[in-house]
């Protein structure tokens, strides 16, 4: 069983390849199929909608079942800012901002937050569009605390990981694997009959 990954982010490719491998699903990157990355306007109001925009675009281009994800960042002390537009920091940064620039902006925007209030939540939307064009959705939430300065090297494409106090391994084992198992149990991505069970994005 194969699933195309609708991302050019190397950290996401590594992460999703490992995650799908837990369930015997072979993740295929855009590079493996020699598919050029396309610019998809992430104009959705939710992370699920943005994931759908990416997954549906690459499924249409290739005809292959495709997985995309999108993650929003909700900082409690900033009333949920920046929200869905995490990479662009809700319009404060450009689409082509570097990891270093993004992290510097994040640290500047959060420097006034007291240690006991340095809490945020990642909200990730997964969307699979199967070979028949049917979408399936799942949402994952992960709350975490964050440091004032980097405590580890960041991952390419995931600069915030350098200040998240919980480790990536803890998140993977305790959150990602169980949530993907639930997603697989709730849906049947590759069956045409699943059209009647496809889930709409959560608001």
N, C-alpha and C positions, 0 to 999 in steps of 0.2 A: 504494500500500500504506500503510495507516494502523495506528498502534499507540497505544493509550491509555497515558498515563503515570500510574501510581498513586502520585502524590505531590502534596502541597500546598506543598512546599518550593520557593520560587522559584529558588534556585540550581540545584537538581536539574532543574527544568523546562528552564532555559536550557541546562545541560550536556547533558542527554539529547536535547533537540531538535537541538542541533548534532551530537551523535554519530550519531543515527539518520539525519540528513540526509546524512552521508558515504556512506550506502549506499542512498540513494534512498527511504528510508522516512519518511513524514510522521508526526511525533510530535504527538499531540493531547493538550492539557492538560484537566484536569477542568473548568476554567473555560470552555473552548471548547465543551464539551458541556453546560454548565450542570448539571454533576453536583456535588452537595454532597459535601464531604469527609466521610468517616466515620472514626470512631476505631476502628482495628484494633489489638487487643491483640497486641503483638509478643512472644509467649510462646515462640518457637522457641528451640531449643538452638544453632542455627547461623544464620548470616546468610542462607543459602539458604532455610531454613525461614521466617524472618521475611519475606523477599521474597515467598515463595509465599503467605503469609497475606494480604499486601496485594494482590498481583496477582489472586488468586482471588476476593477480595471484590469488586473493581471489575469483573472480568470477569463475575461473576454478576449484578451490578447493571445492567450495560450490554449484555452480550452481545458486547462487542468484545474483540479480542485486546489483551492488557494487559501492559505491562512494569512491573515494580517492582524496586527495588534496596534493599539494606540493607548497611550498612558497620559493621564492628567495628573497634575500635582496640586494638592489642596492644602495650603498652610493655615493651620487653625488661627494663629495670631494675626493673620492678614485676611481674615474672613473668607477663607477658601481661595484666595488669590495664589497663583495665576490661573488655576482651574484647568479647563480642557486644553487651552493653548500653552502648554507647559514649555515647549522648546522656544517659542517666540515670546514667552513671558507676557502673554496677553497683549501683544503688540508693542511691547517695549524693546524687543530685539528683532533683528532681521531673520529671514528664513535661513540664511547661510552663516549664522553665528557659529563661531568655533566653540569647542568644548571649554576651552580656557576662558573665553569671553563670557560664556554662559555662567560658569561657576563663579567668576568674579562678580557678575551682576547679582547672582543669588546671594552671595555672602554680603554684599553691600545692602541689599533689600532686607536682609534678616538680621543685621548686626545689632539692632536695638531690642530684639526679642530676648527676654530673660531665659535663663537656662531651663527653668521648669516649664516654660511654655513653648519650647522648641519642638513642636509636634506637628507632623504633617501626615497626609495620606496619599498613597499612590492609588489611583483608580484606573485599572486596565480593562479595556474592552477587547475581547477576542472575537473575530468574525471569520468563519469558514464559509466560502462560497463553493459549493460542490460542482461537479462537472455538468450538472443540469442547470446551474445558475441559481440554486436555492441557497439563501443565506441562513446561517445559524449563529447565535450570539451567546456570549457568556461574559459576565463581569467579575473581576477579581479586585478586592480591596486589601490594601496592606498599610497599616499605620506604623509609623516609625518616629524616632527622635533623631535629631541631627546636630552635629558639632558646629563649632564656630570656625574651625579651620580644617583642612583636609587631614584625615587620619590614615589614609591609605591611598595608593595610586588609583586614579579613576580609570574606568573602562572607556574605550573609544566609543563615542555615541551615548554614553551614560555617565556624564561628569558628576552627577549628584551622588553616585555610589561612593565617591571619595569622602563624603561627610556623613553618610548614613551610619548610625552607630551599630545597628544590627548587621550581621554579616550576610553576604549574598548566599552562602551555603544554607544558613538558617531559613532564609526566605524560600529558597528552592525546595528544600526538603519538607518544610512545614506548610507551605502555601501553594506553590506552583504545581507540584505533582498531584496533591489531592484535588485541586481545582480542575486540572485538566482531566483527571479521572472522572470527576463529576460531569464535566462537559461531554465526555464520550458516552457516559451512561445515559445522559438526558436526551441525546440526539443521535441520529444516524446519518452522517454527512453524505454518504455515497449512495443512498437509496432514493429513487425518485419519489417513493411514497412518503418520504419525509417532508415533502412540500407542505403537507397539511399540519406538520408539527413545527415548522420553522418559527423561530421566536423573533419578535420585534425588539428593537433596541429599547433598553430601559431608559426612562427619563430621569 
